[in-house]
Amino acid sequence: MTKPLEDKVAIVTGGSQGIGRAIVERMAEAGARVVAGDLMPPADGALEWCTLDVTDEASIANFIEETLSKHGGIDVLVNNAGIMFEKPLEEQTADDWDRMMAVNLRGPFLMAKHAAPHMKARGGGAIVNVGSIEGYACNPNHTAYAASKGGVHGLSVALAVDLGPHGIRSNAIAPGWIDTDLNRAYVDRHPNRELVVEELAKLHPVGHIGNPADIGDAAVWLASDAARFITGQLITLDGGRTKQLSLPDILRS
Ligand SMILES: NC(=O)c1ccc[n+]([C@@H]2O[C@H](COP(=O)([O-])OP(=O)(O)OC[C@H]3O[C@@H](n4cnc5c(N)ncnc54)[C@H](O)[C@@H]3O)[C@@H](O)[C@H]2O)c1
């Protein structure tokens, strides 16, 4: 049986660890040749990796060229690289804000700009942007992160409109709480890790937080022909967390 991404070439930013790595692995299992672009190589060296800083346009151009010279084209772009920090509004500097936007929002824009001509040359392609539930709901002190992710969702729609006539689809995934380094620090700063994980699980109708592979599977599907009529959409993958209304503890049975 043909695999869903057979003969496709995919590039995944921030592909060395966490969600990006799971996307790389799942896309490879689905038959794609996948290049992970990241500031650092995967710790175990097990993936095809190319150095990439999404804040640097020359680095992006080099990453695209390297992929083309090795694989002859690009069919799938996954904009996954991202950073997160929290700071009260009045302590946040313009430089903090600019850094967040440079990685999380300007990066995906530049990646799409540089990859699109090569997808057009192949007659089409797919872009998957990793946003966040924090693009439309958020925790305190997350102004820059939430704004950057809301921007990613908007960019994703705009790319769908502009690139649709060229056979290129663009969709965004909004992950909820996924177990990676990005948010592990939150859990680890509490002395009782097990209790934190238990309490977090209660926020999710499915009863647990997410794994990187949950996002990897959705990215494969969105990039594949099975999603051929889906573009400009935001798909939330959060175990139902943002659908569960909060209740005061005294009213919980
Ligand atoms: N983990 C979560 O709960 C969660 C939830 C919602 C959204 N997300 C989003 O998912 C994406 C991946 O997050 P993660 O949890 O796997 O994070 P992570 O910190 O584990 O991995 C991020 C990867 O991006 C790379 N990276 C950072 N800056 C880069 C740059 N300038 N150029 C190239 N690569 C760069 C890092 O080196 C790292 O390998 C991010 O966009 C994040 O905002 C994560």
PDBQT file of the ligand as one rigid body, heavy atoms in Angstrom, charges set to zero:
ROOT
HETATM    1  N1  LIG A 301       4.818  22.042  24.227  1.00  0.00    +0.000 N 
HETATM    2  C1  LIG A 301       3.624  22.597  24.235  1.00  0.00    +0.000 C 
HETATM    3  O1  LIG A 301       2.829  22.372  25.155  1.00  0.00    +0.000 OA
HETATM    4  C2  LIG A 301       3.191  23.492  23.114  1.00  0.00    +0.000 A 
HETATM    5  C3  LIG A 301       1.870  23.947  23.127  1.00  0.00    +0.000 A 
HETATM    6  C4  LIG A 301       1.432  24.768  22.101  1.00  0.00    +0.000 A 
HETATM    7  C5  LIG A 301       2.306  25.115  21.080  1.00  0.00    +0.000 A 
HETATM    8  N2  LIG A 301       3.582  24.660  21.091  1.00  0.00    +0.000 N 
HETATM    9  C6  LIG A 301       4.436  25.066  19.979  1.00  0.00    +0.000 C 
HETATM   10  O2  LIG A 301       5.016  23.927  19.381  1.00  0.00    +0.000 OA
HETATM   11  C7  LIG A 301       6.275  24.267  18.813  1.00  0.00    +0.000 C 
HETATM   12  C8  LIG A 301       7.344  23.293  19.299  1.00  0.00    +0.000 C 
HETATM   13  O3  LIG A 301       7.405  23.389  20.704  1.00  0.00    +0.000 OA
HETATM   14  P1  LIG A 301       8.113  22.292  21.635  1.00  0.00    +0.000 P 
HETATM   15  O4  LIG A 301       7.261  22.174  22.827  1.00  0.00    +0.000 OA
HETATM   16  O5  LIG A 301       8.478  21.099  20.847  1.00  0.00    +0.000 OA
HETATM   17  O6  LIG A 301       9.419  23.130  22.052  1.00  0.00    +0.000 OA
HETATM   18  P2  LIG A 301      10.934  22.685  22.315  1.00  0.00    +0.000 P 
HETATM   19  O7  LIG A 301      11.532  23.836  23.049  1.00  0.00    +0.000 OA
HETATM   20  O8  LIG A 301      11.015  21.327  22.896  1.00  0.00    +0.000 OA
HETATM   21  O9  LIG A 301      11.548  22.630  20.823  1.00  0.00    +0.000 OA
HETATM   22  C9  LIG A 301      11.646  23.779  20.017  1.00  0.00    +0.000 C 
HETATM   23  C10 LIG A 301      12.713  23.551  18.951  1.00  0.00    +0.000 C 
HETATM   24  O10 LIG A 301      12.792  24.760  18.158  1.00  0.00    +0.000 OA
HETATM   25  C11 LIG A 301      14.166  25.055  17.968  1.00  0.00    +0.000 C 
HETATM   26  N3  LIG A 301      14.351  26.500  17.737  1.00  0.00    +0.000 N 
HETATM   27  C12 LIG A 301      14.193  27.511  18.638  1.00  0.00    +0.000 A 
HETATM   28  N4  LIG A 301      14.527  28.671  18.057  1.00  0.00    +0.000 NA
HETATM   29  C13 LIG A 301      14.875  28.402  16.774  1.00  0.00    +0.000 A 
HETATM   30  C14 LIG A 301      15.323  29.206  15.684  1.00  0.00    +0.000 A 
HETATM   31  N5  LIG A 301      15.507  30.535  15.808  1.00  0.00    +0.000 N 
HETATM   32  N6  LIG A 301      15.559  28.595  14.502  1.00  0.00    +0.000 NA
HETATM   33  C15 LIG A 301      15.418  27.248  14.371  1.00  0.00    +0.000 A 
HETATM   34  N7  LIG A 301      15.032  26.426  15.366  1.00  0.00    +0.000 NA
HETATM   35  C16 LIG A 301      14.755  27.012  16.561  1.00  0.00    +0.000 A 
HETATM   36  C17 LIG A 301      14.838  24.606  19.266  1.00  0.00    +0.000 C 
HETATM   37  O11 LIG A 301      16.240  24.434  19.092  1.00  0.00    +0.000 OA
HETATM   38  C18 LIG A 301      14.099  23.305  19.558  1.00  0.00    +0.000 C 
HETATM   39  O12 LIG A 301      14.703  22.195  18.930  1.00  0.00    +0.000 OA
HETATM   40  C19 LIG A 301       6.547  25.722  19.207  1.00  0.00    +0.000 C 
HETATM   41  O13 LIG A 301       6.185  26.574  18.148  1.00  0.00    +0.000 OA
HETATM   42  C20 LIG A 301       5.625  25.932  20.392  1.00  0.00    +0.000 C 
HETATM   43  O14 LIG A 301       5.255  27.268  20.569  1.00  0.00    +0.000 OA
HETATM   44  C21 LIG A 301       4.053  23.862  22.089  1.00  0.00    +0.000 A 
ENDROOT
TORSDOF 0
